[in-house]
């Protein structure tokens, strides 16, 4: 068989297999797990084309239903509503949420049992990675799981790929990696999904990763931007071609995606990069479409942007992202503080979807730094100083206090004293002349326990 005929046959066979997985095997899998994700997904494929006004109507009705439910079945909210004199059945606009206090991690830790619905059955225990502090323990019911799966499924299909298409996942969460028992491994093989652990990025591991990707011929990659960037840079450095594999899209999530990361990953793998935003606690909040819009999963998620005093901000202004998950009756997340900073957009996307947009996701509050005079700025103000020094290949900035910032760098050669002086001078220009800047050259900078990599950690700016 000629090579071009063989490729055509393989593509047609792959497409047929993908249709079997997405149309038969995956729905059967979800049915056996008692998930409603297939029906939710079908509905979302329709509602994404609603007008913005109709989507707001849908959100308002779902919000009222959620508030009425939690008033009846969740003791924490029953007590809270009674104390406020809040009548959930009278909620008629999304702005009515502002009558309710914000929910944060400390409240969840204190009222963990009271936040469970008395109707909930089969709750799954989850926890965040704790990369910015103490891990948060919380619970998720099948309704919430189903809606998050459906939202991710819809966003995947925006890019011309589907469940059942070959997929490589570069991940580092112990929750995923610890679940790789025989049944899970068999399921992943059936759905053509391969997991590569992002904990260790040695040259030998990177060679193995690239070899696996080339042999597997995935149609999509999924993972942390920092991990996929590292793989892409190593491929280019090693002269290993990766743009000829037919990869359609690289999905990234769980970290801020920087412009230079997007360019490098896209160039190396020869495909677009699609940004996603969400978390275990907050849910599948938003995802980028091919037209460039960061669409909020509005059927499930209400997003507010608040100032430091908790007051909602208008479109175009930067503040903390607060979410209400409308499919979280079993363990409600209502006005939940994510600790992330972002900006809402009032425009509509060129793709024609009526789903609202996030204009920008600027990162976690701990990705921001505070100068001695109290000025708050994004870590990029310091990141670009280090990126402008060609010899520096990796770095981590830790703001210990208003008076001390540590800088760890990995460089190809020992930095010249003048370069270190340049770093200190530039940092002090932004943070304050009296701030002590300690620059340490190290052999490597390990990732977080989750496998993520954080360029900036501020112990001052965090909430």
DODO-750984 format. One line per 3 residues: number of its first residue (from 1); their letters; for each residue x, y, z of C-alpha. Coordinates in steps of 0.02 Angstrom, whole numbers. Layout:
BEGIN
NUM> a> X/Y/Z; ... .
// end
This chain:
BEGIN
1> xxx> 0/0/0; 67/173/-47; 108/289/101 .
4> xxx> -29/414/55; -158/274/41; -102/203/208 .
7> xxx> -121/373/293; -294/396/218; -347/223/279 .
10> xxx> -278/257/453; -371/424/463; -536/346/409 .
13> xxx> -512/202/532; -469/324/671; -623/429/632 .
16> xxx> -735/275/637; -660/221/804; -682/396/876 .
19> xxx> -866/396/826; -888/228/913; -808/294/1072 .
22> xxx> -898/462/1078; -1064/392/1018; -1072/222/1105 .
25> xxx> -932/176/1225; -916/341/1318; -1106/362/1340 .
28> xxx> -1112/183/1406; -968/222/1525; -1059/376/1590 .
31> xxx> -1223/281/1609; -1138/147/1713; -1064/283/1824 .
34> xxx> -1239/361/1840; -1181/523/1761; -1298/632/1658 .
37> xxx> -1155/708/1558; -1218/646/1389; -1387/733/1409 .
40> xxx> -1305/889/1482; -1185/895/1335; -1327/883/1210 .
43> xxx> -1413/1029/1295; -1253/1132/1301; -1226/1108/1114 .
46> xxx> -1391/1201/1092; -1382/1333/1230; -1210/1396/1177 .
49> xxx> -1297/1478/1027; -1426/1568/1135; -1422/1757/1134 .
52> xxx> -1333/1837/1284; -1502/1895/1349; -1575/1720/1340 .
55> xxx> -1422/1648/1427; -1445/1771/1570; -1627/1715/1584 .
58> xxx> -1569/1535/1592; -1441/1576/1726; -1567/1673/1829 .
61> xxx> -1691/1530/1831; -1556/1404/1876; -1493/1520/2013 .
64> xxx> -1665/1535/2091; -1686/1346/2087; -1516/1322/2169 .
67> xxx> -1551/1450/2306; -1722/1376/2345; -1646/1202/2353 .
70> xxx> -1502/1246/2470; -1622/1340/2584; -1718/1177/2605 .
73> xxx> -1580/1047/2606; -1414/1129/2657; -1407/1180/2840 .
76> xxx> -1269/1308/2817; -1371/1408/2692; -1535/1383/2784 .
79> xxx> -1457/1465/2937; -1371/1599/2833; -1528/1647/2737 .
82> xxx> -1631/1655/2897; -1503/1770/2978; -1503/1885/2827 .
85> xxx> -1690/1880/2801; -1652/1824/2623; -1796/1745/2527 .
88> xxx> -1723/1639/2386; -1888/1612/2298; -1894/1799/2262 .
91> xxx> -1724/1802/2174; -1761/1878/2004; -1592/1941/1939 .
94> xxx> -1412/1886/1946; -1377/2043/2048; -1475/1965/2192 .
97> xxx> -1319/1863/2227; -1242/2021/2299; -1356/2008/2451 .
100> xxx> -1258/1852/2501; -1085/1848/2581; -935/1776/2491 .
103> xxx> -884/1595/2518; -700/1562/2549; -589/1417/2596 .
106> xxx> -592/1456/2782; -783/1449/2785; -782/1281/2695 .
109> xxx> -655/1210/2817; -759/1270/2966; -929/1214/2898 .
112> xxx> -880/1062/2794; -1021/949/2856; -1152/1087/2859 .
115> xxx> -1120/1122/2675; -1174/947/2623; -1351/928/2560 .
118> xxx> -1459/812/2665; -1513/733/2499; -1336/700/2437 .
121> xxx> -1285/522/2404; -1118/454/2347; -1020/614/2370 .
124> xxx> -839/605/2312; -705/684/2422; -586/802/2332 .
127> xxx> -449/921/2381; -351/1060/2298; -163/1047/2279 .
130> xxx> -127/1181/2409; 2/1265/2298; -39/1434/2376 .
133> xxx> -72/1374/2552; -162/1237/2649; -255/1112/2536 .
136> xxx> -444/1128/2536; -552/974/2565; -726/977/2488 .
139> xxx> -855/861/2410; -931/844/2237; -1089/752/2186 .
142> xxx> -1132/665/2023; -1230/815/1958; -1078/927/1971 .
145> xxx> -961/796/1895; -1081/769/1749; -1091/954/1709 .
148> xxx> -902/979/1717; -874/830/1602; -1005/896/1480 .
151> xxx> -927/1070/1478; -754/1002/1442; -824/886/1308 .
154> xxx> -909/1031/1219; -752/1137/1224; -649/993/1154 .
157> xxx> -765/978/1005; -746/1163/965; -572/1118/902 .
160> xxx> -623/974/788; -572/834/907; -679/720/1013 .
163> xxx> -676/590/1149; -594/438/1072; -467/534/971 .
166> xxx> -289/489/1026; -239/603/1170; -80/630/1271 .
169> xxx> -105/705/1444; 46/784/1530; -11/798/1709 .
172> xxx> 58/792/1884; -85/786/2006; -71/643/2130 .
175> xxx> -259/619/2117; -248/572/1934; -86/476/1948 .
178> xxx> -144/381/2101; -300/323/2012; -207/223/1880 .
181> xxx> -269/54/1936; -305/-87/1814; -482/-31/1775 .
184> xxx> -431/150/1745; -285/96/1635; -398/-17/1533 .
187> xxx> -523/124/1509; -387/246/1454; -325/121/1326 .
190> xxx> -502/98/1261; -526/287/1246; -349/309/1175 .
193> xxx> -285/422/1314; -105/413/1377; -46/495/1538 .
196> xxx> 132/561/1553; 181/613/1732; 244/792/1742 .
199> xxx> 337/770/1907; 508/737/1832; 578/825/1680 .
202> xxx> 753/751/1664; 831/734/1491; 799/547/1494 .
205> xxx> 615/574/1539; 597/706/1404; 672/587/1275 .
208> xxx> 545/455/1331; 402/582/1322; 447/636/1146 .
211> xxx> 466/456/1091; 296/412/1162; 213/561/1076 .
214> xxx> 290/517/909; 238/334/922; 63/374/986 .
217> xxx> 22/506/853; -104/599/962; -231/717/887 .
220> xxx> -226/823/1045; -112/861/1191; -172/916/1362 .
223> xxx> -74/980/1510; 10/1120/1606; 81/1260/1498 .
226> xxx> 248/1254/1589; 266/1065/1565; 219/1070/1381 .
229> xxx> 336/1218/1355; 479/1119/1432; 444/973/1316 .
232> xxx> 433/1088/1165; 595/1177/1206; 685/1012/1230 .
235> xxx> 619/946/1064; 685/1100/973; 852/1093/1064 .
238> xxx> 871/908/1020; 820/932/839; 669/817/858 .
241> xxx> 529/864/738; 356/865/818; 252/967/696 .
244> xxx> 226/824/573; 120/712/684; -52/781/641 .
247> xxx> -85/855/813; -239/965/795; -233/1064/956 .
250> xxx> -143/1080/1122; -258/1111/1271; -177/1197/1419 .
253> xxx> -247/1233/1591; -212/1251/1777; -81/1388/1757 .
256> xxx> -75/1559/1677; -32/1543/1492; 99/1670/1439 .
259> xxx> 111/1733/1260; 286/1665/1234; 231/1494/1297 .
262> xxx> 87/1493/1173; 204/1538/1029; 335/1407/1073 .
265> xxx> 211/1265/1100; 115/1309/941; 272/1320/835 .
268> xxx> 346/1157/899; 190/1051/881; 123/1139/727 .
271> xxx> -51/1175/793; -150/1305/891; -150/1314/1081 .
274> xxx> -319/1323/1171; -321/1397/1344; -437/1328/1479 .
277> xxx> -479/1396/1650; -552/1308/1801; -512/1205/1952 .
280> xxx> -568/1058/2056; -656/1173/2177; -728/1305/2059 .
283> xxx> -769/1192/1912; -744/1208/1723; -757/1398/1715 .
286> xxx> -704/1450/1540; -622/1389/1381; -550/1469/1226 .
289> xxx> -634/1444/1057; -545/1447/887; -600/1629/863 .
292> xxx> -501/1676/1019; -644/1707/1141; -624/1642/1320 .
295> xxx> -804/1581/1343; -877/1560/1516; -977/1399/1542 .
298> xxx> -1127/1509/1579; -1254/1368/1588; -1164/1312/1747 .
301> xxx> -1059/1458/1805; -1095/1637/1856; -936/1742/1863 .
304> xxx> -918/1901/1964; -765/2013/1974; -742/2096/2144 .
307> xxx> -629/2229/2218; -527/2204/2379; -679/2256/2482 .
310> xxx> -790/2125/2400; -887/2246/2291; -929/2190/2112 .
313> xxx> -832/2278/1975; -896/2323/1800; -837/2251/1635 .
316> xxx> -658/2295/1593; -594/2314/1772; -474/2192/1854 .
319> xxx> -520/2103/2014; -539/1937/2100; -641/1804/2010 .
322> xxx> -790/1742/2111; -896/1598/2045; -1065/1522/2081 .
325> xxx> -1080/1345/2015; -1263/1315/1970; -1244/1124/1967 .
328> xxx> -1173/1107/2142; -1328/1069/2246; -1247/924/2338 .
331> xxx> -1106/1035/2404; -1141/1214/2350; -1011/1336/2286 .
334> xxx> -1103/1502/2294; -1001/1663/2273; -842/1563/2296 .
337> xxx> -679/1661/2300; -558/1578/2180; -406/1683/2227 .
340> xxx> -380/1716/2040; -376/1887/1958; -465/1924/1796 .
343> xxx> -568/2043/1688; -741/2018/1614; -776/2069/1434 .
346> xxx> -940/2143/1373; -912/2105/1189; -979/1955/1094 .
349> xxx> -861/1832/1011; -843/1822/822; -885/1636/832 .
352> xxx> -1068/1682/860; -1089/1597/1029; -1188/1696/1157 .
355> xxx> -1082/1634/1302; -1004/1779/1400; -817/1809/1393 .
358> xxx> -670/1829/1509; -558/1961/1430; -408/1910/1532 .
361> xxx> -355/1789/1668; -208/1870/1752; -163/1729/1871 .
364> xxx> -179/1693/2055; -172/1832/2183; -7/1755/2239 .
367> xxx> 60/1784/2063; 55/1969/2103; 186/2064/2199 .
370> xxx> 178/2214/2315; 305/2354/2316; 361/2434/2479 .
373> xxx> 247/2582/2446; 96/2465/2431; 84/2464/2242 .
376> xxx> 18/2297/2178; 85/2235/2011; 83/2074/1914 .
379> xxx> 235/1961/1927; 268/1994/1743; 348/2158/1798 .
382> xxx> 489/2051/1869; 477/1903/1752; 525/2005/1599 .
385> xxx> 683/2068/1685; 747/1889/1696; 686/1839/1523 .
388> xxx> 788/1978/1446; 950/1894/1505; 988/1761/1372 .
391> xxx> 1095/1653/1487; 950/1624/1608; 850/1467/1562 .
394> xxx> 737/1450/1714; 694/1551/1868; 582/1569/2018 .
397> xxx> 541/1729/2112; 486/1717/2294; 429/1876/2382 .
400> xxx> 457/1830/2565; 404/2001/2632; 396/2183/2583 .
403> xxx> 581/2193/2628; 649/2031/2552; 632/1946/2383 .
406> xxx> 730/1790/2334; 774/1752/2153; 828/1578/2102 .
409> xxx> 899/1560/1926; 962/1419/1817; 1087/1482/1688 .
412> xxx> 1196/1405/1553; 1351/1486/1630; 1396/1569/1794 .
415> xxx> 1316/1740/1789; 1436/1886/1785; 1430/2001/1939 .
418> xxx> 1369/2141/1825; 1218/2034/1774; 1175/1999/1955 .
421> xxx> 1191/2185/1993; 1076/2219/1845; 943/2100/1917 .
424> xxx> 954/2179/2090; 947/2356/2020; 797/2318/1908 .
427> xxx> 702/2229/2047; 734/2371/2170; 673/2497/2040 .
430> xxx> 504/2410/2045; 494/2351/2225; 585/2489/2317 .
433> xxx> 765/2543/2343; 773/2472/2519; 710/2298/2471 .
436> xxx> 842/2163/2490; 857/2057/2333; 947/1890/2353 .
439> xxx> 999/1808/2189; 1047/1624/2198; 1109/1523/2049 .
442> xxx> 1053/1341/2061; 1067/1184/1957; 880/1158/1937 .
445> xxx> 714/1221/1998; 593/1080/2038; 409/1092/1998 .
448> xxx> 275/1100/2132; 214/934/2205; 70/939/2082 .
451> xxx> 189/949/1934; 148/1131/1899; 282/1264/1888 .
454> xxx> 257/1437/1962; 368/1581/1910; 314/1696/2052 .
457> xxx> 258/1663/2229; 214/1809/2340; 188/1784/2526 .
460> xxx> 129/1964/2535; -1/1977/2396; -92/1814/2433 .
463> x> -266/1822/2508 .
// end
